Every structure is written in structure tokens, then in C-alpha cells.
């Protein structure tokens, strides 16, 4: 196909080869452990929280920011130039919406090496999304809700790019209530209007395999376990593999949140934040996280923005507070990311709520520090006793890393992410 060579697609060399054996990762059906912070991380989160809470007091500025984003959307003429592969005749039917297309420069390309279909084009409506090449941040693949004739393409992508998590932010079918005039004018005085419910298919059923393995062409998926949370998330641990493969299956955590309305936002931030808490402990090095709704831009863009912002704050990148810049970068990689002002504001609110959770929940680590310092007084005397000033047991607050440097150099304490360590051993705070 002539258009297939247009642009230079972005590839992820570390995980894009389907010849690699799946990296083992045990997805537990138990609730995720709480996030543990280093002193620096606590400081970053506290500073970010203060700044963003101040921003939420300026709704007109937030509205102005979104207006800027909308004014700089990609133009139709540029879409034609930038999405040549998606607009090729052989690929048009693979696009759920004609106005949501992946750019040639960073589209996901499927390798045909393991594909038995002869007319392979390597096309799927999916885009690589990232703000940084650092391996400490999750990478995303933003994609549309799979259609029946693209199910196999979708799972091919999951296997080839070793995607450990799929975040699904849509129902399979949405019911829209529509008011319609009465078809019988003579009865209009009795029935002023009739409520009609219109069903809109938002995504095909590409994942449910509770009744036994399912096959999509050359690919087989099976359900290892399923769990529904109090916040209406449906978690499935799936095993995916080629039917004739001798390699162990790839474990994939599928997280479905069906209550996020199209073009809208959830009633609160709890469910979205639970998704993030569930995948905080998935190493970014495993592979990109797949996120989709129906078109793969509105709800998908909001989730990627929220997750990326929190991750960057945790590693000390305070430029993450500029959500306009983050979304601008995302829109340069997939058109229309974060579609509405309501979704944009939801990003701010969710980040603030999550930072409040992170900061407040980290308080119990300060108590552990206090206990350890008291126990050390017997061995280190007044020097260790004076170090207690770095911990406030009343407010449960860990001070800055500079304050913690006041600890005596001989004291056998280390503070790491997820642990409080004593010389000669480590105590897991998440157990």
C-alpha cells in the first residue's frame, strides 16, 4: 500500500518484539498496598497539592487554559497530511470514528512476523503516548474501543508490545435518552413527548472469557481470576498467547470502569484513583499501559493526564503542574486528548484528591520513624533523642529530606520507597 510508508512511526524497541518471552509479573486479586513515600516525595506531593488547590480557586483561569487548548487544535488540512496511513482505503474500516485517527509519526505498528493473514497492513487505530523517555514513568498506548473485525489486531498489539495492563473506561453499550415529538399530532396533548432510548455501541466485547477460553484468529485468551471492587471497577487477570506458541502466556490485568460517561466525568474521583492505586506498583519497564474508551481521546486523555501528572510529581518533576503543557504534548501524539472543559477540570480535581490521599496516608510512616528513633536513644543517647525533632507525631508529618539529614551519621536508619530499613534487615511497611 502506497501510504504505508508515510511518516516515521514511533517504536518502543525495549518491548516491541513478539519473540521475547513474557516477563513474569504476578497480578494479585488482593487490594493494592498503600504507596510509601520517601521524604523528598512527601515534600514534592505537599508542594504540588498546595499549588493545585490554589489553582482550583481560580475557575476562570482554568476555563481560559482550556480555551487555549481548543484554539490550538489540529486543523482538518493538517489531519490529512499527518494521518495518511489511517486514511488509506484499506484501513478506513478499522477506524471507529472518521475524525479520530492516529498520526503517522507515533502510531502503533503491528509486526507481521507472527501473523498468518496474507494482506497484513500493520495498522491499528492506536498511538504511543508519553511525556518523557525516562523509564521511571509509565508509557501509554491510547486506542479506540476495539471493533469485532479488529479484536485480533488489538490482542496482537498486546502480545507484541508486552502490555501488562488494559484500562477500559467505557461500557460496551451506552443508552442515550432522547426526547422526541409525538408521532401522532392528534395525541400531542396527551403525550407531550415520548422518551426514546437510543443504544450506541461504544466498544466490542473483546475480553470476557469467564465461561472458558476465547479465540480471536490465532490468539487465545483465558480468565485467571475476576474481582469487582466497591467503587464499581471490574478487574480481570487474563492470560494471552498465540494458539500454537510454546511460550508461557502473557499475564494482563484488565481494569474496566463502565460508569464514566462519554464526554462527561464520573460523580466523584474515587474509582479513577483506585485504578491508579492498582497500577502504581506495576513497573513501567514491563511495557506500555493500554488505555481506551470509545474513541480513545476524551476519557482516555483525562486518565493519561492524571496518571502522568501524579507519577511526575512523585519523581520531583514539578513541571507536571502545568496540565496545559501535558495535554498539549498528548494532543501532538493523538488528536483531541481531553475533549471537554468538564474533563479538564476533572483532571485537576482528581490530582488534588489523590495528592491529599497520598500525603495523609503517609503519616503512619512518621510514627514508625518516631518509634525507631525512641528505640535508638538507648544506644545513641542524647544525639538520637535530639533527632526526634524531625518527626511530628501529632500531625503525622514527615519533614523535608534536608531535615532528615540532621539524623546522626552513625544512626542505622535508611528510608526507601516502600520500606523503613534497619541495619541488618528490612521491614516491609505494606505487609
N, C-alpha and C positions, 0 to 999 in steps of 0.2 A: 504494500500500500504506500502510495507516494507520500502521504502525510506522516507516516510513522516515524520518519527520521527528523521531523521538525522539532527544534528545541533540543536542549540537552537535559534529559531527566535527572533529577537528583536521586542518588542511590545511597544506601547505607551498607557499606562494604562489610561491616563487622557482623551483620546478621542476615544478609540478603541471599546467602547461598543455601539452597534447599538440600545440598549434600551434607550439611552439617548435622550431627546428631543433636536432638533436642537437649537443651540444658536443663538439668533436673531442678525443679522448684516445687516444694510441697505446699499446695494451697490448702489451708486448714478451713474446715467448716465452722470453727470457733470464731467468736467475735475477735476483731483485731486488737493487739495490745496497744496501750497508750503510747503516744510519742514522747520520747525522753529528750530533753534539751541540754546542750552544753551551755555554760554561762554566756558565751557570745551569741548563741542562738536565742537565748532568752532576751538578751538586750535588743537584738535585731527585731524580734517579734514585738517587743514592747514599744520600740520607737515607731515601727510601722503602724501599729494599732493606734497610737496617739495621732499620727499624721492622717490616717484614713478616716478616723472618727471625726476629725476636724473637717475633712473634705465633705463628709456626709451632711454637715451643717450648711453646705453651700449648694443646694439643689440646682440653682440657676447655672452655676459653673459646670456642673455635671451635664446638664442639658446642653450647654454650649459646646462641651467636649464632644458629645455625640453628634451634634450638628456638624462639627468639623470633620468627623469620620465620614458622615454621609456625603458631605460636599466633595470628598476626595475619593469616592467610589470609582471603580474601574468603569470606563465608558464602553459602550457596545462595540465600537470600532476596535478598541484595544483587545476586547474579548476574542474577536475573530482572529486577530493576529497572534494572540497568546495561547489559544486553545485549539490549535489546528488538528491535533490527534483526536481530541474529543469530538470534533465536528466532522471527522471523516465519515463518509457514508456507512462504512462497515461497523462503526462504533456508536452511531446515533441511538440505536435501540437500547444501548447499555446505560443511557443517561435517564434517570428517573424524571428529571426536570430539564427542559431545554435551556434554561438560563442559569443553571448551576453546573459549571464544568471545571475540571482540573486544568491548571496551567501546564503547558508542556515542560517547563523548566524543573518542576518538582513533583510531577505526577508519579504515582506508584507504577512501576513497570513489572509485569509478570514475566518470569523467565519460562521459556517453553521447554526447557530440558526435561522436565518430568511430566509434560503434558502430552497426552496421546491424540489430542484433537489436531487435525491437519491444518486448519485455517486460523491458527492462533495469531492474534494481533498484539498480545501482551497488554491490552488496555483494560483498565478498571477505573471507575469514577472515584478516585481516591487520591489524597495529597499528603505529602510529608509536611508536618508542622513542627517548628522548633524556633526558639529564640537564641540558641547557643549550641555550640558543638561540644561543650563540656559534658563529660559522662556522668556528672552528678545530677543532671536534670533529665527528667523523662522526655522522650520524644513521642510524638503522636502521629497517627495516621487518621486524618479526618475523612470520612467517607459517607456516602448516601446509604439509606436503608436498602439492603440487598433485595433484588427482584428475583422471581423464580428462575429466570434464564441467566442470572448472574450468581446464583448460590455457589456454584463450583468455583467461579472466579474468586469469590470472597474467601472461601476456605483455602484456595490455592495461595492467596496473599498471606493468610495467617500462617501457613506452614513455611512458605518461602522466607518470610521476614521474621520468623520465630516470635510472633506476637503473644505475650503472656496474658494479656488482659483485653477483653472487649467490653466497652461501656456503651450500653444501648439506652438512649434517652427518649424513647418513643413507645407508643402502643403499636400493635400490629395494625389495628384499625381504629380510627377516630370517628366518633359520632358528632356531627355538627347539627345543632338545632337551627332551623331556618324558618322564619315566618313567611307565609305565602298567602296571597289573597285567595278568598274562597273561589273555587272553580264555578260555583253556581251563584250568579249575581242576585237571584231572587231570594237566596238564603243568607245573603250577607248580613242581614240584620240579626240573624240567629247566631251565625258563625262569623264574627268579625275577621278572624284569621284562623288559619289552620297551621299547627306546628308540625313541621316536617323534619324528620331526622335523616340526614344525608350521610352515608358511610363513605369515608375516604380511606383507602388503603395506604398506609404510611410506610409499611415495611413487610417483606415476606417472612414467613416462618422458616428461617434458615438454621435454627438452633435447638428446638425442642426435641429431645430424644429420650424422654423418660420411659417410654414403652419399649425400648430396645435401640440398638444402633441404627443410624440412618446413613444412607449412602447418597452422595452427590457426585455422580460420574465416577471418577477414580479415587474419591476421597470418602472416608468413613469417619463419623463422629459418634461418640458414646458419652453418656452422662455418668460421672463417678459419684457425685452427690448433688443435692439441691437443698437450699435453705431460703426461707423468707424471713426478712427482718421486721422489727416493729415499725420501721419507717417505710415499709412497702417496697423495699428492694427485693428482687429475686436473684439469688446467687446460684450459679451452676458451675461446677467444676467439670469441664469437658475434656475428653481425650480425642485428639485428632491425628489422623495418619492416612497415608496412601494405602489402598487396599492390599497391594502386593508387597508392601515395604517390610523389610526385615528389621527396621529400626524401631526402637520403643516409641510409643505415641507421644505427641506434644501435649502437655497439660495446659489448658487455657481456662482462666477464670472469666466467666461471662456474668456481667452485672447488668440486670435490666431494671430501669426505673421508668415505669409506664405512666406515672402521674404528672409528668412535666408537659404542659400543654403546648402545642405548636404555636409559635410566635408569641408565647406568653412566658410566665415564670411560675414556679411552684408557690404554694401558700406560705412556705417557710423554707429555711435553708438546711434543715436537718438532714434530709435524705441525700442531698448533693454532698454535704460534708461527710456523711457516713461513707459515701463512695470513696472520697479522698482518703479517709482514715483506713479504709480497707486496702488501698493500694499504696499507701505510704511506704510499706515495708517490702514492696516488690522492687528489687534492684533495677535501676534504669538500664544497666548493661544487658539485661535479658533480651530486650527488644522493644520496639515501639508499642505504645498503648493505642489500640484502635478505639476511636470514638465515633459514634454515629447517631443520628436522629432519623429524620426522613430525608431531608436534602443534604444534611451534613454540614450546615453552616451556622444556624441560629443557636439552638440549644448546644450543639457540638462546640461552636466557637466560644460560648459562655463557659462551658465546663473547662475547656483547654485554657482559657484565660485565668480562671480561678485557680486551677491546679498549678499552672506555671507560676503564677504570682506568689503563691504560698511557698513553693519549692525554692524560688529565687530569694525570697526573704530569709528562709532558713539557712541559705549558704552565704548570706550577707550582701546580696546584690540588691541594694536599695533603689536602684533604677526601676525595679519591679513595681514601685508605687505609681509609676506613670502608665496607667492602663491604656491610655490613648496610644502610646507608642507600641505597647504589646499588641494591641488589636490591629494597629497599622501594619506591623510585621506579619501578623497572621493573615491579614487580608491580602498581603502581597504574595502569600502562598496558597490561599484559597479564597475566592471571592465571597464577599458577604458575611464573613465571620462576625457573629454577634449582630443580629438583624434589627433589633428594636431598642428604643430608649429604655424600655422596661427591663430587657435583658441586660443592658449595660449597667443600670442601677443595681440589678440583682448581683452582678459581679462584685461591685463594691460591698454590698451588704453581706454577701457570703464570705468574702475575705475577712471582713471585720469580725463576723461571728466566729469564724474558725480561729482567728488570732486570739480572740478573747478566750476561747476554749483552751487553746494551746498554752497561753500564759497562766490561766487559772489552774489548769490541771498539773502544771509543772511545779506547783507549790509543794507537793508532797516530797519532792526531791530535796528541798531545803531542810525539811525535818530530818531526813536521813543524814544530810551533811551535819546538822546540829548534833545529832546523836553520835556520829563518828568523832566529831571534834571533842565532845564531852568525854568520850571514852579515851581519847588520846591524852587528855590532861594528866592522867596518872603517869604517863610515860614522858610527856614533853613539858609538863608543868605550866608555868605562867605564860610561856611563849604560845602554847596551843590555846590556852584559855583566852588570851587576847585576840586570837584569830576568830573567836566566836562572833566578833562584831560584824563579820561579813555576811552573817545569816540572820534573818529576821523570822523568828518562829511565829510571831503574832500575825504577820500579813502573808506568811508563806512565800517570801520573795527571795530569789537568788540575785545577788547584785552582779555588777559587770565583771568581766574577766580581769580587769585591772585590779579590782578589789580583791579578787581571789588570789592574786599574786602576793597578797600580804601574808598568806599562809607561810609558816616557817619552812625553809627549804628542806629540812630533814623530815618533815611530816610525810608519811607514806600514803598520800591521797592522790588519786587521779580521777578526772571527771571526763567521761566519754559519752558519746551518744548512746543511750540505752543502758548504760551501766554506771555504777559507782564502784570503783575498784580499790581494794586494799592491797598492800604489798603481799604477795604470795597467794592472791586469789581474787576472784571477781564475783560480785553479787549482781544478779540479773534483776533489775527493778521491774521487769514486766512479768515475772513469774508469779 
